[in-house]
Protein backbone atom coordinates (compact mmCIF):
# COMPACT_ATOMS: atom_id res chain seq x y z
CA UNK A 1 0.00 0.00 0.00
CA UNK A 2 1.32 3.43 -0.94
CA UNK A 3 0.66 6.25 1.45
CA UNK A 4 0.00 9.78 0.22
CA UNK A 5 3.18 11.10 1.82
CA UNK A 6 5.19 8.43 -0.06
CA UNK A 7 3.98 9.62 -3.46
CA UNK A 8 6.38 11.99 -5.23
CA UNK A 9 5.20 15.59 -5.58
CA UNK A 10 5.09 15.21 -9.37
CA UNK A 11 2.85 12.17 -8.96
CA UNK A 12 0.51 14.11 -6.70
CA UNK A 13 0.37 17.00 -9.16
CA UNK A 14 -0.43 14.63 -12.03
CA UNK A 15 -3.09 12.89 -9.96
CA UNK A 16 -4.61 16.25 -8.99
CA UNK A 17 -4.64 17.34 -12.63
CA UNK A 18 -6.25 14.07 -13.69
CA UNK A 19 -8.91 14.40 -10.97
CA UNK A 20 -9.62 18.01 -11.99
CA UNK A 21 -10.05 16.92 -15.61
CA UNK A 22 -12.31 14.03 -14.60
CA UNK A 23 -14.44 16.35 -12.43
CA UNK A 24 -14.83 18.83 -15.30
CA UNK A 25 -15.89 16.03 -17.65
CA UNK A 26 -18.45 14.73 -15.14
CA UNK A 27 -19.88 18.22 -14.61
CA UNK A 28 -20.12 18.72 -18.36
CA UNK A 29 -21.99 15.43 -18.78
CA UNK A 30 -24.34 16.32 -15.93
CA UNK A 31 -25.07 19.73 -17.44
CA UNK A 32 -25.85 18.19 -20.83
CA UNK A 33 -28.14 15.62 -19.23
CA UNK A 34 -29.99 18.33 -17.30
CA UNK A 35 -30.29 20.48 -20.43
CA UNK A 36 -31.67 17.52 -22.40
CA UNK A 37 -34.38 16.92 -19.80
CA UNK A 38 -35.25 20.51 -18.88
CA UNK A 39 -38.54 21.98 -20.04
CA UNK A 40 -37.09 25.42 -20.78
CA UNK A 41 -34.13 27.66 -19.99
CA UNK A 42 -35.50 28.66 -16.58
CA UNK A 43 -36.06 25.02 -15.65
CA UNK A 44 -32.55 24.16 -16.78
CA UNK A 45 -31.02 26.98 -14.75
CA UNK A 46 -32.98 25.98 -11.65
CA UNK A 47 -32.04 22.30 -11.96
CA UNK A 48 -28.36 23.14 -12.47
CA UNK A 49 -28.48 25.37 -9.41
CA UNK A 50 -30.01 22.54 -7.36
CA UNK A 51 -27.09 20.33 -8.37
CA UNK A 52 -24.58 23.02 -7.53
CA UNK A 53 -23.51 23.34 -11.16
CA UNK A 54 -22.81 26.70 -12.77
CA UNK A 55 -23.46 26.71 -16.50
CA UNK A 56 -21.26 29.78 -16.97
CA UNK A 57 -18.12 27.89 -15.83
CA UNK A 58 -17.38 25.09 -18.25
VENUR-V262628 format. One line per field, one symbol per residue. phi: phi as a letter, one per 30 degrees, with the letter a starting at -180 (. if undefined). Layout:
phi: ???
This chain:
phi: .cdedddeedddddddddddddddddddddddddddcddaddddeddddddiccddcc
